[in-house]
Amino acid sequence: MKKNSDAALASVFPYQTKSAGTVPAITYTEKSIVRPFAAVAKPRAVICVFPGTNCEYETARRVEEAGGSAEVIVINTLSPALLLQSVQHVAARIQGAQMLLLPGGFSGGDEPEGSAKFIAAFMRNPAIAEQIHGLLARKGLILGICNGFQALIKLGLVPYGKIVPITADCPTLTFNEIGRHQSSYVYTRIASGLSPWLAATVPGEIYTVPISHGEGRFVASDAVLESLIAKGQVATQYCDFAGVPSMDIGFNPNGSALAIEGITSEDGLVFGKMAHSERVTPFTGKNIYGKKDQQLFISGVNYFK
C-alpha cells in the first residue's frame, strides 16, 4: 500500500534510484596499535562552530558525558579582522587539546555546492594546519560527522591522515543519488576495528543511527576503494536489517560506493562519518529498533586514559 501511495507522487517527488542490490561486507579485525604520547585524566576536545553548524551542543554534551572537557569555539565571520582572530584562537586552542571535533550542519547553507568548502578553507590556514598536524603527531584524535566528514575529506585528513592538495584522484562526498536531502534512521555495520573511536565496537555489529544530509554520497576510484579496504580504512557500511551492505535507497540513503558510511585515516586517528552518532541518547528514537550507541565519545575519551 505504501509503495502505491509513493508511486502516485513519483513524477514530482521521486522515491527510488537506479542503484539496488547488495555489495560485499568489508571486515578488518586488526586493532589500532597507536597510543597517545601522554595519559590525560580529562581530555580536552575543541569543537569548531561555523555558520550553519547545528550539532555543536549534542557533540559537546556527548564529550562531557564521556568524561572529557568540551570547548566550543564559534568562528566569527563578521569581518576579515574578526575572522583572523578566530584563526589565531582556534590554532592556540588546538595546540593544548587532545581532540578536534567538526560537528554536523550545513556550512554556508551548503552553497555554492556546499560540502563544507568554507570549513576546509578555514582549516587550511597555515597556522591551523600546523596545529592539526601537531595534534596528529602527538597521536591526538580528530572526528568529523556529516558536515564535519565533508570537511575532513576536502582537507585530505581522511583518508590520508594529513592536509593535502585535493586532486581528481582523491575520494569525495557529493550529492545524494536521489538529488535531495535525506533524513531518517539507517542501519550501519561496523567494518573495521582500526580506529580508537571504534574501540567499543566489533566488526560485524549493527547500529541504528540517524542521518540528515543532502551531500553524503561517497565516491572513489576502484584503486582508492581497494586501498581503503586493504588498509582497514573503511570503518562503517550502510546495511539492511540482516547486516548485509546494500545499495538500495531504503538502506543506503545517498548511494555511496560499496555502501560506505565512514572512513578513517590509515592509522585510525582521524574518523569521518555521515550518520549522527552524537544525536543518540537514551531518550531519542525509543520506537526505532536496534542498538544505537556506538560509544564513539567514550572510546575517544578512554583512549587517553
C-alpha positions as CSV (number, residue, x, y, z in Angstrom):
1,M,0.0,0.0,0.0
2,K,2.8,2.4,0.9
3,K,4.6,1.7,-2.4
4,N,1.4,2.6,-4.4
5,S,1.0,5.9,-2.4
6,D,4.6,6.8,-3.0
7,A,4.3,6.0,-6.7
8,A,1.4,8.4,-7.1
9,L,3.8,11.3,-6.5
10,A,6.9,9.8,-8.1
11,S,6.8,12.2,-11.1
12,V,7.3,15.2,-8.8
13,F,8.9,13.6,-5.7
14,P,10.9,10.5,-6.7
15,Y,11.4,7.9,-4.0
16,Q,13.6,5.4,-5.9
17,T,17.0,5.4,-7.5
18,K,18.7,3.2,-10.1
19,S,21.0,1.6,-7.5
20,A,19.9,-1.6,-6.0
21,G,21.2,-4.9,-4.7
22,T,23.9,-5.7,-2.2
23,V,27.7,-5.2,-2.1
24,P,30.4,-7.2,-0.2
25,A,30.7,-6.9,3.5
26,I,34.0,-5.5,4.5
27,T,35.7,-6.8,7.6
28,Y,39.0,-5.8,9.1
29,T,39.7,-7.2,12.5
30,E,43.1,-5.8,13.4
31,K,43.1,-3.2,16.2
32,S,45.0,0.0,16.2
33,I,48.4,-0.1,18.0
34,V,48.6,3.7,18.1
35,R,48.7,5.2,21.6
36,P,48.8,8.8,22.8
37,F,52.1,10.3,23.9
38,A,50.7,11.0,27.4
39,A,47.7,9.9,29.6
40,V,45.2,12.7,30.3
41,A,42.7,12.5,33.1
42,K,40.2,14.8,31.4
43,P,41.0,15.0,27.7
44,R,40.0,18.3,26.0
45,A,38.1,18.5,22.8
46,V,38.0,21.6,20.6
47,I,34.6,21.8,18.8
48,C,34.5,24.4,16.0
49,V,31.2,26.1,15.1
50,F,30.9,27.6,11.6
51,P,28.0,29.5,10.1
52,G,25.4,26.7,9.5
53,T,26.7,24.2,12.1
54,N,23.8,22.9,14.2
55,C,25.2,19.9,16.2
56,E,27.7,21.5,18.5
57,Y,25.5,21.2,21.6
58,E,24.9,17.5,21.1
59,T,28.6,16.9,20.4
60,A,29.8,18.8,23.5
61,R,27.3,17.0,25.6
62,R,28.5,13.6,24.5
63,V,32.1,14.5,25.1
64,E,31.4,15.7,28.6
65,E,29.2,12.7,29.4
66,A,32.1,10.5,28.5
67,G,34.3,12.3,31.0
68,G,36.1,14.8,28.6
69,S,36.1,18.5,28.5
70,A,34.5,20.2,25.5
71,E,35.4,23.7,24.4
72,V,33.0,25.1,21.8
73,I,34.6,27.8,19.6
74,V,32.3,29.9,17.4
75,I,34.1,31.1,14.2
76,N,33.4,34.9,13.8
77,T,33.0,35.8,10.1
78,L,31.6,39.4,10.6
79,S,34.8,41.0,9.3
80,P,38.2,39.9,8.0
81,A,39.8,41.1,11.3
82,L,37.5,39.0,13.4
83,L,37.9,36.0,11.1
84,L,41.7,36.3,11.6
85,Q,41.2,36.5,15.4
86,S,39.2,33.2,15.1
87,V,42.0,31.6,13.2
88,Q,44.5,32.6,15.9
89,H,42.2,31.5,18.7
90,V,41.5,28.1,17.1
91,A,45.1,27.4,16.4
92,A,46.1,28.2,20.0
93,R,43.3,26.0,21.5
94,I,44.2,23.0,19.3
95,Q,47.8,23.3,20.5
96,G,46.7,22.4,24.0
97,A,43.9,19.9,23.1
98,Q,43.7,16.2,22.7
99,M,40.8,16.1,20.3
100,L,39.4,18.1,17.4
101,L,35.8,17.7,16.5
102,L,34.0,19.1,13.5
103,P,30.2,18.7,14.1
104,G,27.4,18.4,11.6
105,G,25.3,21.1,10.0
106,F,25.1,23.0,6.7
107,S,28.1,25.1,6.4
108,G,27.3,28.3,4.5
109,G,23.9,26.9,3.8
110,D,25.6,24.3,1.6
111,E,26.1,27.0,-1.0
112,P,27.6,27.1,-3.5
113,E,27.7,23.4,-3.9
114,G,28.3,23.3,-0.2
115,S,30.1,20.2,1.1
116,A,32.0,22.1,3.8
117,K,34.2,24.1,1.4
118,F,34.4,27.1,3.9
119,I,35.3,24.8,6.8
120,A,38.1,23.3,4.7
121,A,39.4,26.7,3.6
122,F,39.5,27.9,7.2
123,M,41.3,24.8,8.4
124,R,43.9,25.1,5.6
125,N,45.1,28.4,7.1
126,P,48.8,27.7,7.8
127,A,48.5,28.5,11.5
128,I,45.7,26.0,12.0
129,A,47.1,23.4,9.6
130,E,50.3,23.4,11.6
131,Q,48.5,22.7,14.9
132,I,46.3,20.0,13.3
133,H,49.5,18.2,12.1
134,G,51.0,18.7,15.6
135,L,47.9,17.2,17.2
136,L,48.2,14.1,15.0
137,A,52.0,13.9,15.6
138,R,51.3,13.6,19.3
139,K,48.7,10.9,18.5
140,G,45.6,13.0,19.2
141,L,42.2,12.3,17.7
142,I,40.0,14.0,15.1
143,L,36.3,13.3,14.4
144,G,34.1,14.8,11.7
145,I,30.4,14.0,11.5
146,C,28.3,14.8,8.5
147,N,29.3,18.3,7.5
148,G,32.5,17.6,9.5
149,F,33.2,14.5,7.5
150,Q,32.8,16.6,4.3
151,A,35.4,19.0,5.7
152,L,37.8,16.2,6.6
153,I,37.6,14.7,3.1
154,K,38.0,18.1,1.5
155,L,41.2,18.6,3.6
156,G,42.5,15.1,2.9
157,L,42.6,14.3,6.6
158,V,40.6,11.2,5.5
159,P,41.9,9.0,4.1
160,Y,45.4,10.4,4.0
161,G,45.9,11.4,7.7
162,K,47.2,14.9,6.8
163,I,46.1,18.0,5.0
164,V,47.0,17.6,1.3
165,P,46.1,19.3,-2.0
166,I,43.0,17.8,-3.4
167,T,43.2,16.2,-6.9
168,A,40.9,14.4,-9.2
169,D,42.2,11.1,-7.8
170,C,41.0,11.9,-4.3
171,P,37.8,10.4,-2.9
172,T,34.9,12.9,-2.2
173,L,31.4,13.3,-0.9
174,T,28.9,14.5,-3.3
175,F,25.1,15.0,-3.9
176,N,22.8,12.1,-2.8
177,E,22.0,9.9,-5.8
178,I,18.3,10.8,-5.4
179,G,19.1,14.5,-5.7
180,R,17.6,15.7,-2.4
181,H,18.1,15.9,1.3
182,Q,17.6,12.6,3.2
183,S,16.6,12.4,6.9
184,S,15.9,9.1,8.6
185,Y,17.4,6.4,10.7
186,V,19.8,4.0,8.9
187,Y,21.4,0.7,9.8
188,T,25.2,0.8,9.8
189,R,27.6,-2.1,10.0
190,I,31.0,-1.9,11.7
191,A,33.5,-2.9,9.1
192,S,36.8,-2.2,10.9
193,G,38.2,-2.1,14.4
194,L,41.2,0.0,13.3
195,S,40.2,3.4,14.8
196,P,40.4,4.2,18.6
197,W,37.0,5.9,18.1
198,L,35.5,2.4,17.4
199,A,37.3,0.6,20.3
200,A,34.0,-0.3,22.0
201,T,32.6,-2.0,18.8
202,V,33.3,-5.2,17.0
203,P,33.3,-5.7,13.2
204,G,30.0,-7.1,12.1
205,E,27.9,-5.3,14.7
206,I,24.9,-3.3,13.5
207,Y,23.9,0.1,14.9
208,T,20.8,2.2,14.1
209,V,21.9,5.8,13.7
210,P,20.1,9.0,12.4
211,I,21.2,10.7,9.2
212,S,20.4,14.1,7.8
213,H,22.2,15.3,4.7
214,G,22.0,16.2,1.0
215,E,25.6,15.5,0.1
216,G,26.6,12.2,1.6
217,R,27.4,10.0,-1.3
218,F,30.9,8.6,-1.0
219,V,32.7,8.4,-4.4
220,A,36.1,7.0,-5.1
221,S,38.0,5.2,-7.9
222,D,38.4,1.4,-7.8
223,A,42.0,1.8,-6.9
224,V,41.3,4.0,-3.9
225,L,38.5,1.7,-2.7
226,E,40.8,-1.3,-2.9
227,S,43.4,0.6,-0.9
228,L,41.0,1.6,1.7
229,I,39.7,-1.9,2.1
230,A,43.2,-3.4,2.3
231,K,44.3,-1.0,5.0
232,G,41.2,-1.3,7.1
233,Q,40.1,2.3,6.5
234,V,36.5,1.5,5.6
235,A,35.0,1.9,9.0
236,T,31.3,1.5,8.5
237,Q,28.8,0.5,5.8
238,Y,25.1,1.1,5.3
239,C,23.3,-2.2,5.6
240,D,19.9,-3.9,5.6
241,F,18.1,-5.5,8.5
242,A,20.3,-8.6,8.3
243,G,23.6,-6.6,8.2
244,V,24.2,-7.1,4.5
245,P,25.7,-3.9,2.9
246,S,23.1,-2.5,0.5
247,M,22.8,-0.1,-2.4
248,D,19.0,0.1,-2.1
249,I,18.0,3.6,-1.2
250,G,15.8,2.2,1.6
251,F,19.1,1.3,3.4
252,N,21.8,3.4,1.7
253,P,20.3,6.9,1.6
254,N,22.8,8.5,-0.7
255,G,24.1,5.8,-3.0
256,S,27.6,5.7,-1.5
257,A,30.1,3.4,-3.3
258,L,30.3,0.0,-1.5
259,A,27.7,1.4,0.9
260,I,30.5,3.2,2.7
261,E,29.2,5.4,5.6
262,G,32.5,6.3,7.3
263,I,36.3,6.0,6.7
264,T,39.4,6.6,8.7
265,S,43.0,7.7,8.2
266,E,45.5,4.9,7.8
267,D,46.4,5.0,11.5
268,G,42.7,5.3,12.6
269,L,43.3,8.6,14.4
270,V,41.0,10.6,12.1
271,F,37.5,9.3,11.6
272,G,34.8,10.8,9.3
273,K,31.3,9.5,9.1
274,M,27.9,10.7,7.8
275,A,25.5,9.3,10.4
276,H,24.9,11.5,13.5
277,S,26.2,9.4,16.4
278,E,26.2,12.5,18.6
279,R,22.4,12.7,18.4
280,V,21.9,9.3,20.0
281,T,20.6,9.5,23.6
282,P,18.7,7.1,25.9
283,F,15.6,9.3,25.3
284,T,15.6,9.5,21.5
285,G,14.4,7.0,18.9
286,K,12.7,5.0,21.5
287,N,10.4,3.5,18.9
288,I,13.2,2.7,16.5
289,Y,14.5,-0.9,16.5
290,G,18.2,-1.6,17.1
291,K,21.3,-0.9,19.1
292,K,22.1,2.8,18.7
293,D,25.1,3.9,20.8
294,Q,28.5,3.1,19.2
295,Q,30.2,4.7,22.2
296,L,32.4,6.8,20.0
297,F,32.9,9.5,22.6
298,I,33.5,7.2,25.5
299,S,36.1,5.4,23.3
300,G,37.7,8.7,22.3
301,V,38.0,9.9,25.9
302,N,39.2,6.5,27.2
303,Y,41.9,6.4,24.6
304,F,43.8,9.0,26.6
305,K,43.4,7.3,30.0
